[in-house]
Amino acid sequence: MMISLFQSCGKPDPLSSIGDETLYFAECPWHGAQFDQDGNVVRNPDTGESTTPLTKYPASLSDNAIIITGSDETVLLSDHPALQEVGGVSSLSTIDIDGSGVLLYRKSETEILVFSRTCTHQGDILREFQEV
Protein backbone atom coordinates (compact mmCIF):
# COMPACT_ATOMS: atom_id res chain seq x y z
CA MET A 1 0.00 0.00 0.00
CA MET A 2 1.35 3.41 -0.98
CA ILE A 3 0.44 6.65 0.73
CA SER A 4 1.00 9.92 -1.03
CA LEU A 5 2.41 12.81 0.92
CA PHE A 6 0.80 15.14 -1.58
CA GLN A 7 -2.82 14.22 -0.90
CA SER A 8 -4.96 16.88 0.67
CA CYS A 9 -8.55 17.12 1.79
CA GLY A 10 -8.63 20.89 1.46
CA LYS A 11 -9.28 22.98 -1.60
CA PRO A 12 -6.31 24.61 -3.30
CA ASP A 13 -5.52 28.19 -2.38
CA PRO A 14 -7.91 30.21 -4.55
CA LEU A 15 -5.30 32.95 -4.99
CA SER A 16 -2.39 30.69 -5.87
CA SER A 17 -2.14 31.80 -9.51
CA ILE A 18 -2.41 35.52 -8.79
CA GLY A 19 0.91 37.19 -9.54
CA ASP A 20 2.56 40.39 -8.35
CA GLU A 21 0.98 42.35 -11.20
CA THR A 22 -2.53 41.47 -9.98
CA LEU A 23 -4.07 44.21 -7.87
CA TYR A 24 -7.72 43.10 -7.92
CA PHE A 25 -9.74 40.03 -8.79
CA ALA A 26 -13.41 39.31 -9.43
CA GLU A 27 -14.74 35.87 -8.55
CA CYS A 28 -17.62 33.76 -9.79
CA PRO A 29 -19.68 32.75 -6.74
CA TRP A 30 -20.74 29.42 -8.30
CA HIS A 31 -17.56 27.74 -9.53
CA GLY A 32 -14.76 29.92 -8.16
CA ALA A 33 -13.29 31.19 -11.42
CA GLN A 34 -11.27 34.37 -10.86
CA PHE A 35 -10.34 37.20 -13.22
CA ASP A 36 -7.84 40.02 -12.67
CA GLN A 37 -8.30 43.75 -13.27
CA ASP A 38 -7.18 43.26 -16.89
CA GLY A 39 -9.89 40.62 -17.48
CA ASN A 40 -7.41 37.72 -17.56
CA VAL A 41 -8.21 34.36 -15.99
CA VAL A 42 -6.16 33.90 -12.82
CA ARG A 43 -8.02 30.82 -11.62
CA ASN A 44 -10.09 28.39 -13.64
CA PRO A 45 -13.40 27.07 -12.27
CA ASP A 46 -13.43 24.45 -9.50
CA THR A 47 -14.91 22.02 -12.04
CA GLY A 48 -11.46 21.56 -13.61
CA GLU A 49 -12.60 23.08 -16.90
CA SER A 50 -10.79 26.06 -18.35
CA THR A 51 -12.40 29.37 -19.21
CA THR A 52 -11.60 32.44 -21.28
CA PRO A 53 -10.86 36.08 -20.36
CA LEU A 54 -13.71 38.45 -19.62
CA THR A 55 -15.52 40.24 -22.42
CA LYS A 56 -14.03 43.72 -22.73
CA TYR A 57 -16.02 46.69 -23.98
CA PRO A 58 -14.21 49.54 -25.72
CA ALA A 59 -14.41 52.75 -23.72
CA SER A 60 -12.95 56.23 -23.77
CA LEU A 61 -12.30 58.71 -21.01
CA SER A 62 -13.36 62.32 -21.31
CA ASP A 63 -12.82 65.09 -18.74
CA ASN A 64 -15.44 63.82 -16.34
CA ALA A 65 -17.00 60.71 -17.87
CA ILE A 66 -16.40 57.24 -19.27
CA ILE A 67 -18.08 56.64 -22.60
CA ILE A 68 -18.69 52.98 -23.39
CA THR A 69 -18.37 52.68 -27.17
CA GLY A 70 -21.22 51.02 -29.02
CA SER A 71 -23.72 51.63 -26.25
CA ASP A 72 -25.68 54.58 -24.96
CA GLU A 73 -23.91 54.30 -21.63
CA THR A 74 -21.91 57.10 -20.01
CA VAL A 75 -20.49 56.78 -16.50
CA LEU A 76 -19.80 60.00 -14.61
CA LEU A 77 -16.53 59.94 -12.70
CA SER A 78 -18.15 62.04 -9.99
CA ASP A 79 -20.44 59.07 -9.25
CA HIS A 80 -17.40 56.78 -8.86
CA PRO A 81 -14.70 58.54 -6.81
CA ALA A 82 -12.38 55.49 -6.91
CA LEU A 83 -12.15 55.83 -10.70
CA GLN A 84 -10.83 59.38 -10.42
CA GLU A 85 -7.47 57.89 -9.43
CA VAL A 86 -5.26 55.50 -11.41
CA GLY A 87 -5.71 52.00 -10.00
CA GLY A 88 -9.29 52.59 -8.88
CA VAL A 89 -12.08 50.07 -9.46
CA SER A 90 -15.85 50.15 -9.47
CA SER A 91 -18.81 48.21 -10.79
CA LEU A 92 -22.26 48.96 -12.09
CA SER A 93 -25.17 46.57 -12.15
CA THR A 94 -27.34 49.19 -13.84
CA ILE A 95 -25.43 49.17 -17.13
CA ASP A 96 -27.26 46.64 -19.23
CA ILE A 97 -24.99 45.86 -22.17
CA ASP A 98 -25.38 42.10 -21.68
CA GLY A 99 -27.69 42.01 -18.67
CA SER A 100 -25.02 41.50 -16.00
CA GLY A 101 -23.53 44.94 -15.44
CA VAL A 102 -19.89 45.93 -15.78
CA LEU A 103 -16.61 45.99 -13.89
CA LEU A 104 -14.43 49.08 -14.34
CA TYR A 105 -10.69 49.57 -13.74
CA ARG A 106 -8.72 52.80 -14.17
CA LYS A 107 -5.51 51.48 -15.70
CA SER A 108 -3.83 54.84 -16.39
CA GLU A 109 -4.55 58.56 -16.63
CA THR A 110 -6.03 58.00 -20.07
CA GLU A 111 -7.33 54.41 -19.99
CA ILE A 112 -10.38 52.86 -18.35
CA LEU A 113 -11.04 49.14 -18.82
CA VAL A 114 -14.69 48.03 -18.91
CA PHE A 115 -15.60 44.34 -18.61
CA SER A 116 -18.79 42.34 -18.55
CA ARG A 117 -19.64 40.86 -15.14
CA THR A 118 -20.73 37.66 -16.90
CA CYS A 119 -18.44 34.75 -16.03
CA THR A 120 -17.15 33.18 -19.22
CA HIS A 121 -17.47 29.69 -17.72
CA GLN A 122 -21.25 29.35 -17.32
CA GLY A 123 -22.62 32.88 -17.44
CA ASP A 124 -23.04 33.57 -13.73
CA ILE A 125 -22.62 37.14 -12.51
CA LEU A 126 -19.22 37.88 -11.02
CA ARG A 127 -18.71 39.56 -7.67
CA GLU A 128 -17.20 43.04 -7.65
CA PHE A 129 -13.43 43.49 -7.83
CA GLN A 130 -11.69 42.73 -4.53
CA GLU A 131 -8.22 43.88 -3.58
CA VAL A 132 -5.63 41.12 -3.45
N, C-alpha and C positions, 0 to 999 in steps of 0.2 A: 504494500500500500504506500502510495506517495502522497505527501502533503505539500502543497505549494505555500511558500512564504508570501506569495503575492496575492493571495485571495483576500477579498475584503467584503464585508457585508454592507458597508456604507457606500453612498453614491460618490462619484468623483467630485472633486472640488469644482463647483460651477464656474469659477473664475480662472481656472488653470490655463486657459489659452489666451487670456487677456495679456497683452504685452505692455511695455512701458509707454508706448504711443497712445494707448487707450485711456481716455479721460472719463468717458461715460459709456454705459451700456443700457440697452432696452431689452427686456426679457419677455418671452411668451409665457403666460401663466399656465398653459396647458401642457406643453412638452419641453419647456426649459431652454429652447433655442435663445441665443443671445446675439445681439448685433451692436457694433460700436457706433460712435458718433459720426463715422464716415459711411455707415450703412453696411459695413462688412460683417460677415458671420464670424463671431469669435467663439461660439459654441454651437454645435449641431444639436438637434433635438434629442431628448432622452431615448427616443425610439431606436436610435442607431442609424437612422436615415440621415442623409446630408440635405442641406437646403442652400438657397442662393441668397445673395445680398438683397437688401431692401430696395424697393422701387423708389427711385429718386425723381423728384419733380424739378424741372428747371425753374430757377427763381433769380430775381435781381433785387438789389438793394438800392433804394433811393434815400433821400435825406432822412426821412422819418418813417419809411415803410418798406415792407417786403412784398414784392409783386410776384405771385406764383404764375409763371408763364403758362398759357393755354387754359387758364381758368379765370373766373371772375373774382378770384380771391386776392385780397390785399390785407396784410397783417401790419397793424401799426406798432412800431417799436415802443411807443409810450404805453401800450397795453402789456408789454413783455419786457420789463426792465432788465432781466438777465441777458436778453439779446442785444442790449445796447453796448455790451462789452464783448470783446473777442473771447471765445471760450464758453460763452453762455449758451444755455439750452432752454427749450420750452416745448410745449405741446399744445395742440388744439384739437378737441374732439368735434368742434363745430364746423371745421372745414370739411366739406363733403366731396372731395375729389373721387374717392373710391368707397366712401361710406364708413371709413374707419378713423378719420382724422389724420393729423400729421405730427411728425416729430421735427423740431427745428434745432439747428446747431450753427452758431456764429463761428465760422472757421477762421476768418480774418476780417480786417477792416472793411473789405469789399465783397466778401463772400459769405452767403448764408446757404446752408444745405437744408433741403426740405425732403423728408422721406414719408412714405406711407406708413401708418401704424399697423398695417396688415402683415402678419407673419407670413413669410414665403413658404413655410412648411405646410400648414393646413388652413391658413386664412384667419386664424384667431387674432384678436386685437392685442398688440403689444402694450406692456406697461410703459410709463413715461421713462425718459432717460434717468438713470441713477449714477451718481458719482462712484468711481471705482475706489 
